[in-house]
Amino acid sequence: MSEENNTVVILVGGGHAAGKKTVCERIKSNFLENLNANIEIEIFDLDVYIKDQPEIPYGPTRFDCSKLLNEIELFEKKSDIKKLILVPGLYSLYDRRLRNIASMKLFIDCDADTRLTRWITAETLNGETKLEDLLDNYVNRARPEFNEFIQPTKEFADVILPNDEEINGISLICDGIQPLFNQSSLSKSGKTLYPRFGFDSESSSTLNLQAEAFNGQKDRFYDLT
């Protein structure tokens, strides 16, 4: 008899101010309001794992994904209760090790103008940041970072949301998460079941075909835009 999967990991990627944390909070709220099963839900925000290295202006090396993976493993082991783990972050879909433990990968495809407007509203209207400093940061750091590293990770997504306000899309995602707990657990054998495809990453070369060059998994996602 197959062992039931006790942990489901959902990665939520997207650009700066795309609404990654908001989507995770809405998924969590939806489960807490509508779910009868006893499931522990935890959000591991990738921003918490930024290294104290100011000399690195942007890029994936700013984030300590090894520490994140260790803490996720400790959280998994602390009890036998079913667990839903949500990981929002710019680079949630970038790190192969994170993708290998994920049951579902989301990308929020929010347009650049909307994201910049949100950023300006959040950080300048309260006097936290000067507008010229924010725009300089956007032009010289955030925009090239998105184009070079973050936008390409969309190719790894199982589900693409147009924005964090897509309530119907979030409801569909929540409907799809619950059955993942009833699948046989492949994580202990070093495999990851991709529920959308119906096969595991180890047995199919197409999922990892030039994966780090972002050429794998093309045209195989649910686009809710």
C-alpha positions in Angstrom: 0.0 0.0 0.0 1.3 3.5 -0.9 2.1 5.9 1.9 -0.2 8.9 2.0 1.4 12.3 1.4 1.4 14.3 4.7 3.0 17.5 3.4 2.1 19.6 0.4 4.5 22.4 -0.6 3.2 25.3 -2.8 5.7 27.7 -4.3 4.4 31.2 -5.3 6.7 33.3 -7.5 6.4 36.5 -9.4 7.8 40.0 -9.7 8.3 42.7 -7.1 4.9 43.8 -5.5 3.0 41.2 -7.6 1.0 40.0 -4.6 2.8 36.8 -3.8 2.3 37.1 0.0 -1.3 38.2 -0.6 -2.1 35.0 -2.6 -0.5 32.9 0.1 -2.6 34.6 2.8 -5.8 34.1 0.7 -5.0 30.4 0.2 -4.5 30.0 3.9 -7.7 31.9 4.7 -9.7 29.8 2.2 -8.4 26.6 3.8 -9.1 27.8 7.4 -12.7 28.9 6.5 -13.7 26.0 4.3 -11.7 22.9 5.2 -12.8 20.3 7.7 -9.6 18.3 7.8 -6.9 18.9 10.4 -4.2 20.6 8.4 -1.4 22.8 9.8 -0.6 25.7 7.4 2.6 27.6 7.5 4.0 30.4 5.3 7.7 30.5 4.8 8.4 33.9 3.3 11.6 33.8 1.2 12.4 37.5 2.1 13.2 36.2 5.7 16.1 34.3 4.2 17.9 37.3 2.6 21.6 37.1 3.5 23.4 40.0 5.2 25.5 40.7 2.2 24.9 44.3 1.0 27.6 44.0 -1.7 25.2 41.7 -3.6 22.7 44.2 -5.2 20.3 41.6 -6.6 20.1 38.0 -7.8 19.4 34.6 -6.4 22.6 34.4 -4.4 21.1 37.0 -2.0 18.8 34.3 -0.6 19.8 31.4 1.7 17.6 28.6 0.2 19.6 26.0 2.1 18.5 27.4 5.4 14.9 27.6 4.1 15.0 24.0 3.1 16.3 22.9 6.4 13.6 24.8 8.3 10.9 23.3 6.0 12.3 19.8 6.8 12.2 20.5 10.6 8.6 21.8 10.3 7.6 18.6 8.4 9.1 16.4 11.1 7.6 18.1 14.2 4.3 16.2 14.1 2.3 13.7 12.0 -0.4 16.2 11.3 -0.9 17.0 7.6 0.9 20.2 6.6 0.4 22.8 3.9 3.6 24.8 3.3 3.4 28.0 1.2 6.6 29.7 0.0 6.1 33.2 -1.5 9.2 34.9 -3.0 10.9 36.4 -6.0 13.0 33.3 -6.4 10.6 30.6 -5.1 10.5 29.0 -8.5 14.2 29.6 -9.3 15.9 27.1 -6.9 15.8 23.5 -8.3 15.8 22.0 -4.8 12.7 24.0 -3.9 11.0 22.9 -7.1 11.9 19.3 -6.4 9.9 19.3 -3.1 6.9 21.3 -4.5 3.6 19.7 -5.3 2.4 22.9 -7.1 4.1 25.9 -8.5 2.3 29.2 -9.0 3.5 32.4 -10.9 1.7 35.7 -10.5 2.0 37.4 -13.9 1.1 40.9 -12.8 2.0 43.7 -15.3 5.0 46.0 -14.6 2.9 49.2 -14.3 0.7 47.8 -11.7 3.6 46.4 -9.7 5.4 49.8 -9.8 2.3 51.7 -8.8 1.8 49.4 -5.8 5.5 49.8 -4.8 5.2 53.6 -5.0 2.0 53.6 -3.0 3.4 51.3 -0.3 6.7 53.0 0.2 6.5 56.7 -0.7 3.0 57.9 0.4 4.0 57.1 4.1 7.3 58.9 3.7 9.3 55.7 4.1 11.2 56.2 0.8 11.8 59.1 -1.5 10.2 58.7 -4.9 13.5 59.4 -6.7 15.3 56.8 -4.7 12.5 54.2 -5.3 12.6 54.9 -9.1 16.4 54.6 -9.1 16.1 51.3 -7.3 13.5 50.1 -9.8 15.4 51.1 -12.9 18.8 49.9 -11.8 18.0 46.9 -9.7 14.4 45.6 -9.7 13.6 45.8 -13.4 16.9 44.1 -14.6 16.5 41.5 -11.8 13.0 40.7 -12.9 13.9 40.4 -16.6 17.1 38.4 -16.0 16.1 36.0 -13.2 12.4 36.1 -12.3 10.4 36.4 -15.5 12.1 33.2 -16.9 10.9 31.2 -13.9 7.3 31.5 -15.2 8.3 28.6 -17.5 8.3 26.3 -14.4 4.8 27.3 -13.2 1.9 24.8 -13.1 -0.6 27.7 -12.6 -0.3 31.3 -13.8 -2.4 33.9 -12.1 -2.9 37.3 -13.8 -2.8 39.1 -10.4 -3.4 38.5 -6.7 -7.1 39.7 -7.0 -8.1 36.6 -9.1 -10.4 35.2 -6.5 -11.8 32.5 -8.8 -8.3 31.4 -9.7 -7.4 31.2 -6.0 -10.5 29.1 -5.3 -9.6 26.7 -8.1 -6.1 26.4 -6.7 -7.5 25.6 -3.2 -9.8 23.0 -4.8 -6.8 21.4 -6.4 -4.6 21.3 -3.2 -6.8 19.0 -1.1 -6.5 16.0 -3.3 -2.7 16.3 -3.2 -2.8 15.0 0.4 -4.4 11.8 -0.8 -1.7 11.0 -3.3 1.0 8.5 -2.5 4.1 10.2 -1.0 7.1 10.1 -3.3 9.2 12.6 -1.4 11.0 10.0 0.7 12.2 8.2 -2.4 13.6 11.4 -3.8 10.9 12.0 -6.3 8.3 14.7 -6.7 4.9 14.1 -8.2 3.7 16.9 -10.4 -0.1 16.6 -10.1 -0.8 18.5 -13.3 1.3 16.2 -15.5 0.6 13.0 -13.7 4.2 11.8 -13.7 7.2 12.2 -11.6 10.3 14.3 -12.3 12.7 11.4 -12.0 11.1 9.2 -14.6 10.6 11.9 -17.3 13.5 13.9 -18.8 11.2 16.5 -20.3 10.6 18.2 -17.0 14.2 18.9 -16.4 15.3 19.3 -20.0 17.8 22.2 -19.8 15.9 23.3 -16.7 18.4 25.8 -15.4 18.4 27.5 -18.8 14.6 27.7 -18.4 13.8 25.7 -21.5 11.8 22.9 -19.8 8.1 22.6 -19.2 7.1 25.0 -22.0 3.4 25.3 -22.9 2.4 23.0 -20.0 0.6 25.2 -17.5 -2.8 26.4 -16.5 -2.8 30.0 -17.7 -5.6 31.8 -15.8 -4.9 35.2 -17.4 
